[in-house]
Amino acid sequence: MPDPQTTGSTTGQPPGGRSRWLAPLVILAVVAALIVAAIWMGGDDDAEQAAGTAATGEPTEQPGAVEHPDQVAQPDLSEEEARDPDDLLAEGPADAPVVLVMFSDFQCPYCAQWSHETLPVLREYVERGELRIEYRDVNIYGDESERAAKAALAAAKQDRFQDYHDALFAGGEIRSPQELDQESLVDLAGELGLDTEQFTADLNSEEVAATIDANAQQGIELGAMSTPAFLLDGTPMAGAQPTEVFTDALDTALAEKEG
């Protein structure tokens, strides 16, 4: 696993073994094959055009030549938005014009940075009813990440998800693995004034485990093998990019919704 302090994203083997990487690997293999095929199929045309340019000094227009696009269309993954009013791991109205799905990990330093720097700005859109944020933890760092994700959901069951989430990323920093054991997570719940007995029961419940596993599977199946990763109005975005990147994209999406 690369050192998260020296890379712009974090990767790792998720709980559950190699099978959870199968879909993303197949997708990458297909994309690679398509790229190779495109280069191979276009090779002769490129060679002929180069030869024509060398002979005449002018580019030669080839019959049937396909013009290279200025930009590649982004996939629309808006069907991945839950928009479930009972979703405890979400902020904002279910019918908000725009949804941001965030794939995160509580041991990801860039997720902590983004949550500290960008999330407060986006919450202003949430408060105006313009944005809904749905959190999905992929837990690529392993057991401690998964336990923290369960703890955040346990806090959400007491309507304190936002407080607990922000406490785990306090100051834009992650907690050490030792601070993500069950005792520490329960202590944090107590510090925030939660019912620790109920919190502990929820933390270890099958219901919470099933929800956290389903959220992680969604991220892995979409190929979110580094964190943070996002879907903003169905459009993929990767990494803890500057806040302006998110606000510009959000403003554009809102303007399109208004028509």
C-alpha positions in Angstrom: 0.0 0.0 0.0 1.4 3.4 -1.0 2.2 5.9 1.7 -0.9 8.1 1.8 1.1 11.1 2.7 3.0 10.9 -0.6 0.3 10.2 -3.1 -2.7 12.2 -4.3 -5.1 9.3 -3.7 -5.1 6.1 -1.5 -5.5 2.6 -2.6 -5.5 -0.8 -0.9 -7.0 -4.2 -0.8 -10.5 -4.0 0.6 -12.0 -6.5 3.1 -13.4 -9.5 1.1 -10.4 -10.3 -1.0 -9.7 -10.2 -4.7 -13.3 -10.8 -5.8 -14.3 -7.2 -4.9 -11.9 -5.8 -7.4 -13.2 -8.0 -10.2 -15.6 -5.5 -11.8 -13.2 -2.6 -11.8 -10.5 -4.7 -13.3 -12.7 -6.0 -16.0 -13.8 -2.4 -16.8 -10.1 -1.3 -17.0 -9.2 -4.3 -19.2 -12.1 -3.5 -21.6 -11.0 0.2 -21.8 -7.4 -0.7 -22.4 -8.5 -3.1 -25.2 -10.6 -0.4 -26.8 -7.7 2.1 -26.7 -5.3 -0.4 -28.3 -7.9 -1.2 -30.9 -8.5 2.4 -31.7 -4.8 3.1 -32.1 -4.3 0.0 -34.3 -7.3 0.8 -36.5 -6.2 4.4 -36.9 -2.6 3.6 -37.6 -2.8 3.3 -41.4 -4.8 6.6 -41.8 -2.3 8.4 -39.6 0.6 7.1 -41.6 -1.0 8.0 -44.9 -1.8 11.5 -43.7 1.7 12.0 -42.5 3.0 10.9 -45.9 0.8 13.3 -47.7 1.9 16.1 -45.4 5.6 15.3 -46.1 5.1 15.3 -49.8 3.0 18.4 -50.3 3.6 20.4 -47.1 -0.2 20.4 -46.6 -2.3 18.0 -44.5 -4.1 15.5 -46.7 -7.8 14.9 -45.9 -8.5 11.2 -45.9 -11.9 9.9 -47.1 -13.9 8.7 -44.2 -11.5 10.2 -41.7 -13.0 10.7 -38.2 -12.4 14.1 -36.6 -10.9 13.9 -33.2 -13.3 15.2 -30.6 -12.3 18.2 -28.5 -13.6 16.5 -25.4 -14.8 13.1 -24.2 -18.4 12.8 -23.0 -18.7 12.0 -19.3 -20.8 9.1 -18.3 -24.1 9.8 -16.5 -24.2 7.8 -13.3 -27.1 9.6 -11.7 -28.8 6.3 -11.2 -26.3 5.6 -8.4 -28.0 8.4 -6.3 -30.1 6.8 -3.6 -32.3 9.9 -2.9 -33.8 7.8 -0.1 -35.4 10.0 2.6 -34.6 7.3 5.2 -30.9 7.3 4.3 -29.1 8.1 7.6 -25.8 8.7 5.8 -26.9 11.8 3.9 -27.3 15.5 4.3 -29.9 17.6 2.5 -33.4 17.0 1.1 -34.0 13.8 -1.0 -35.5 16.0 -3.8 -32.6 18.5 -3.9 -31.8 19.6 -7.5 -28.3 18.1 -7.3 -26.8 15.2 -5.5 -23.2 14.6 -4.5 -22.2 11.0 -3.8 -18.9 10.8 -1.9 -16.9 7.6 -1.7 -14.7 8.0 1.4 -12.6 6.2 4.0 -12.0 7.3 7.6 -8.3 6.5 7.3 -7.9 8.6 4.1 -6.0 11.8 4.8 -7.3 13.4 1.6 -10.9 12.7 2.7 -10.1 14.4 5.9 -8.6 17.4 4.1 -11.6 17.6 1.8 -14.1 17.4 4.7 -12.2 20.2 6.5 -11.8 22.5 3.6 -14.5 21.9 1.0 -17.4 20.3 2.9 -18.3 23.4 5.0 -18.7 25.4 1.8 -20.9 22.7 0.2 -23.0 22.6 3.3 -24.1 26.1 2.5 -25.7 24.7 -0.6 -27.3 21.9 1.5 -28.8 24.5 3.9 -30.4 26.3 0.9 -31.9 23.0 -0.2 -29.8 23.0 -3.4 -27.6 20.0 -2.7 -27.9 16.6 -1.1 -24.7 14.8 0.0 -24.7 11.0 0.3 -21.8 9.4 2.0 -20.5 6.0 1.0 -17.5 4.5 2.8 -15.5 2.0 0.7 -13.2 1.1 3.6 -10.2 0.2 1.5 -7.9 0.5 4.4 -9.4 -2.5 6.2 -11.0 -3.3 9.5 -10.4 0.0 11.3 -12.0 1.9 8.4 -15.0 -0.4 8.4 -15.4 -0.1 12.2 -15.3 3.7 11.9 -17.9 3.6 9.2 -20.2 1.5 11.3 -19.6 3.9 14.2 -20.7 6.8 12.0 -23.9 5.0 11.1 -24.5 4.1 14.8 -24.2 7.8 15.6 -26.6 8.6 12.7 -29.1 6.4 14.3 -29.2 9.0 17.1 -29.3 11.8 14.6 -25.7 12.7 15.1 -24.0 11.6 11.9 -22.7 15.0 11.0 -21.2 15.6 14.4 -19.5 12.2 14.6 -18.2 12.3 11.0 -16.7 15.7 11.6 -15.1 14.5 14.9 -13.4 11.6 13.2 -11.9 14.1 10.7 -11.3 16.9 13.3 -8.9 19.6 12.1 -8.7 17.9 8.7 -6.7 15.1 10.2 -7.3 11.3 10.4 -7.2 9.3 13.6 -4.6 6.6 14.1 -5.7 3.0 13.7 -5.4 2.6 17.5 -7.9 5.4 17.9 -10.4 3.5 15.7 -10.8 0.5 18.0 -14.2 -0.1 19.5 -13.4 1.4 22.9 -12.1 4.7 21.4 -15.1 4.9 19.1 -17.5 4.4 22.0 -15.6 7.0 24.1 -16.0 9.5 21.3 -19.7 8.8 21.2 -19.8 9.6 24.9 -17.8 12.8 24.5 -20.5 13.9 22.0 -23.3 13.1 24.4 -24.6 10.0 22.7 -26.3 7.1 24.4 -23.2 4.9 24.5 -25.2 1.7 25.4 -27.4 2.1 22.3 -24.4 3.2 20.3 -22.5 0.1 21.1 -25.4 -2.1 20.3 -25.9 -0.4 16.9 -22.2 -0.5 16.2 -22.2 -4.3 16.5 -25.6 -4.9 14.9 -26.1 -7.0 11.7 -28.3 -4.2 10.2 -25.5 -1.7 10.4 -22.9 -4.2 9.1 -25.2 -5.0 6.1 -25.6 -1.3 5.2 -21.9 -0.5 5.5 -21.1 -3.5 3.3 -23.6 -2.6 0.7 -22.2 1.0 0.5 -18.7 -0.3 0.2 -19.7 -2.7 -2.6 -21.3 0.1 -4.5 -18.1 2.1 -4.5 -15.9 -0.9 -5.5 -18.3 -1.9 -8.3 -18.1 1.6 -9.7 -14.3 1.4 -9.6 -13.8 3.8 -6.7 -10.4 2.3 -5.8 -9.0 5.5 -4.5 -10.5 8.0 -2.2 -12.0 10.5 -2.1 -14.1 9.9 -5.2 -17.4 11.6 -6.1 -20.4 11.6 -8.4 -21.7 15.2 -8.8 -25.0 15.2 -10.6 -24.0 11.8 -12.0 -20.6 12.9 -13.3 -17.5 11.3 -11.8 -14.9 13.4 -10.0 -11.7 12.2 -8.4 -9.6 13.4 -5.6 -9.6 16.2 -3.0 -9.5 18.9 -5.7 -9.7 22.6 -4.8 -13.1 23.8 -3.4 -13.6 26.0 -6.5 -13.7 22.9 -8.7 -16.7 21.6 -6.8 -18.5 24.9 -6.5 -18.0 25.7 -10.2 -19.3 22.2 -11.1 -22.2 22.6 -8.7 -23.2 26.0 -9.9 -23.1 24.8 -13.5 -25.3 21.8 -12.6 -27.8 24.1 -10.7 -28.0 26.4 -13.7 -28.7 23.5 -16.0 -31.5 22.4 -13.7 -33.1 25.8 -13.7 -33.0 25.7 -17.6 
